[in-house]
Amino acid sequence: MSTFPTSLPGGTWTLGDLTVTRFGYGAMQLAGPGVMGPPADHDGALAVLREAVGLGITHIDTSDAYGPRVTNRLIREALHPYPETLHIVTKVGAIRDEQGGWPPARRPEDVRRAVLDNLEALGLDTLDVVNLRLGDARGPRPGSLAEPFETLVELQRQGLVRHLGVSNATAGQVAEARSIAPIVCVQNMYNLAHRQDDELIDELARQDIAYVPFFPLGGFSPLQSSALTAVAARLDSTPMSVALAWLLHRSPNILLIPGTSSVAHLRENVAGAGLSLSGEDLAELDQIGRGQHQTARSAQAGGMGGDSGRT
C-alpha cells in the first residue's frame, strides 16, 4: 500500500503494482440517458476525459456495458495512446438488454467475451483491473462466485487481465474470491448514509485492498441530511463536497470515482474532495450513518453499479 501526497485530494494508492490517484473518475455518465446510447455532447465527453487526465487523475473506471460499448470507445478516442501512468478499471458480469436492463452474464463464455470486448473497445492488450460484478439492481445477493471468478483467473494467467476485483459483492463473496486468487479492490455501494460495509472496509484496509464506493453521493437520490447541510454551511462549501471529503477521511483504502459529463463539475468535485474536516465535523457526519438521516433506498436501483457517483 502507498499513500503519497499528490496535487489531488487523498494522494495515491497501490492496486497490486499499479499506483493510482485515490481521486479517480467514473465514466458511466458519459453515455446517454439511462446509460444507453451515445452522449448528447460527444466533444464535451471527450473534453471531460482529457480534463481528468490533465488534472492528474490516473484511475478511470468504466465498463463495456455502459452504452453499451459507448464509454470505452470514448475513452479510446480521447486518450489513446494512453499515458503510462493512466490505469483503467473495468468490470464484467452483466450486459444490457433492449429495455435498458442489466441481466447477469456470468457464464464462462460470457466472461471471456466481455474481457475480449473491453480489450477491443479500449485498444488494449491487457486490462489493468477487471471487477466481477455480482448481485443485481437491488444490491449484493448471496451465492458462489467460483465459476465466473475462476474464468477471470484463467484469463489473468493468459495475460489478458493484470489484476482482479469484485463489485456489488457480499462479505462472504469477497472472502470466497480471496480464497481463489488475490484481489486488489472491492467496488460496492457506500456513502455517508449507507454504511453497511463499514466492517468490510476496515478489514480490507488491514489487508491493503482498496474499497471503491459507487454512488458516493447517493446515486439517484442525492444525499440529504441536516448534519451534512450544517457542516457544509460551517465550511462555506456544498453538501456534495463534504460527502466526498468524508469518504477520503473515512479510510485510506477508499478510492473515489465520482462521475460527471461536465468539465466544470469535474473540477468542482476535485476541489470539494480536498476539504479539510475537523474532528467535530467528522463526529457530526458520523451520526448520519447511524440511522437518523437515511437517504431513500431507491439509490440501490442503479443497475450496473459502477459506478460512478451520479454527481
N, C-alpha and C positions, 0 to 999 in steps of 0.2 A: 504493500500500500504506500502511496505517496500523496501528500497534501502540500505541495509547494505553492507559494504565493504567485499569482499572475495578475494581469490587469483586470481579469474578470472576477466577479464575486465567487468566493469559495475556493479559489485555487484549482488544483488538479487532483485526479485520482488515477490509479493504475488498474486497468482492466486486463488481468493477465500480464502481458508485456507491453500493453498499449497505454500510453499516458494520454488522458483526455481531460478537458476542462470540465469541472463539476457543473458549470452552467453550459448546457447544450441547447440544441434546437430540435423541436419535433416537427416533422414535415407534413403531418396529416392534414392540416388546414390548407395546404396548397392546392388540394384537389377541389372540385366543385362542391355544391351543396350536398349534404349527406355523404360527403367523402366519395362522391361519384362524379365522374366526368372531369373535363379539363377546368382549369381556373378561369374565372371571368377576365382576369388581367394576367395574361401569360407573361408579359415582360415584367410586370410587378412581382410575380412569383420568382422569376429569375433574380430580380434585384434583391429580394429578401434573402435568398440563399447566398448570394455574393456578399451581402452586408454581414450575414452571420459569420462567414469566414473572415471578412475584413475586420470584424470586431475581435477576432482571436478565438472564436468558438472552434473546437476541434472534435466535437461529438454531435453527429446528426443522427436522429432516429427516424426510421422510415419503414415501409413495407410495400411489396409489390401489390398487395391487396388494396392499397389506397388509390382509388380512382375507378377501377383497378388499373395498374400499370401507368399511373399518371405521375405520382410524386417521384418515383425512381427515375423516370425519363427526364423530368425537370431537373433533378439533381445532376444527372449526367450532362445535360445541356448547359447548365450554369457553371459547373465546377470541374468537369473532366478536361484535361488530365488533373487528377486530384493532388493537392499538396501532400507531401509525405506525412505531415503532422495531422491530417484530417482522417478521422475514423468514423465509418458509417455502420450503424447498428440496425439490423432489420429483423423481421420476425416472420415466422411461418406457422401454419396450423389452422388457418381459416381462409376462405375465398369469398367472393362476392356473388350474390345471385341477382337476378334481374329486378327484384323488388328492393334491392339495396341492403339485403340482409347479409349476415356473416356466418354462413353454415361452416361447421368444422370440416377440416381437410387434413386428417392426421394419419391416414394410411401411409405405409412406407412409400408407395409410389407418389402420393400427394406431396409428401415432404421433399422427396427428391426433385420433383417437378418444380416446387416452389423455390428451392435453392437455386436451381438452374435458371428459372425465370428472373430471380433477383440478380444473379450474376450477369445475365444478358442485358437487362434493362439498365443496370448501373455501369456496365462496361468494365467489370472486374474479373480477375481470375480467381480471387479468393475473397470471401466475405469476412470482414473483421470479427463481427459478433452476430450470431443468429439466436434469437429467442424463440423458444417453442411456446406458442400461445395456446393456453388451455381454457377450461371453463366455457362460459358463454356470455351473452349480453347481460345476464343477471349477476355475473361475478364468477369467482372460482367455484368449481364443483369437484367433489372427491372422485378418485379413480386413478388407476395406474397410468403413468406416462411412459412406461418402459418401451413399448414398441416404437412410437414416433421418436422418442429421445435417442434410443439406440440407433435409429436410422441416421439421426444427425451426427452421432458419434462416428459412425462409419464414413459419412461424408467428410467429417473432420480428418479422419485417417487418410482419406484420399486427397487431402489438401484443398478442398473446396471451401472449408469453413475453418476459421482460426480459433475462435472461442465460442463457448455456448452459454446460454442463459435460459430462463423460463419467464413466462408472463401470465398474469391472471391465474396464479397458482396458489394452492393451499400450502401451509407449512409442511404438511406431510409429503406433498408432491415435490417441494424443494428438497426435502431430505432424501426422497427417492432418487431424484436427479443426481444429487451429490454422491449417492451410493454407486451410481453407474459411471459417472465421469465428472471431472471438475467443472464448476460453473463460475462465471465471473460476475453475473448480475441477476437480479430478480426485478421484474417490472410489474408492479401491482398498483391498484388504486389506493391512493393515500393522500390526505391533506389535513389541514387543521381540524376539520370537523369529522373526518373519517379516519379513525386512529386504530383500526382493528389489527394492523400489522406492527404495532409498537414492539412487541416482544420479538417478532421476526427480524425487524430492523436491527435491534440490539444484538441478536445472535449473529446475524450476517456481518455486522461491524466487527465482532470478535474474530470472525473468520476471514476478514479482509475481502468480503464480497459486496459489491455495490448494490444499492437499492435505488430503483428509478421509479418514482411515483408518477403514474399517469393521472390525469385530472387533478393536478396540483392546486388548481384554482376553483375546483368544484364541478368541473365538467359543464353539463348543460343547465345546471342550477348553480350559478355563481355563489361563492361563499358569502353568507350574511350572518353577522353576529355583532351584538352591541360591544363586546370586548374588542373585537377586531376593529370596529369603527373607532372606538375610543383610543386605541393605541395608534392607529393611523393619524387621527387628528392631533394627538400629542406630538407625533413626529413630523407633522406637516407633510404627510405622504398619503398614499392611497391604500385601501384595504388589500388590493391585489399585490401591491409591492410588499406590504408587510407579510402576507401569506407566503410569498416566495422567499423572502429573507428568513422567515421562521424555519422553512424546510432546510435551508443551508445550515442554520444553527442547530437543528434537531439532532443531526448525527453526521460525522464527517464522511460516511459512506453513501450519503444521499446525493444523487446526481439529478439535475433538473433538465427537463426537456419541454418547457412551455412552447406552444406553437402559436403562430400568427401569420397572417398573409400581408402584414403591413410593416414596412421598414421602420416607420416611426414607433409603432407599438413594440417592435423588437428592441429598439433602443430603450424604450421605457421599461421593458421587462428587465433588461440587463442592469439599468441604473437602479431600479427598485430592489432587485435582489441583493444589492450591495448595502442596504440599510444596516446600521448597527443597532442591535436590540439590547436593551439593558436587562438586568436580572428581573426588574419589576415588570418590564414588557413581557418577558418570556413567561413569568408566573401568571400574568393575566391571560395571555394567549393560551396557556396550557389548560385553562378551565374550559375552553371551547370543546376540547376533545373529551371532556368528562361527562358529556351528555346534555348540557344545558342549551346549547345553541346549534343543534344539528341542522345541516342542510338537507334538502329533500333527497330522498333515496333515488329519485329519477336520474341522478348523475351516473348511476350504475348502468344506464341504458346505452352506454357509449360504445357498444359493439366491440370492435377490434381492440379497443382499449389502448392504444399506444400512445397512448397517446398522449398525447401531446398537449395537454394542458388546456385546450379550448379557451384561451385567454380572452 
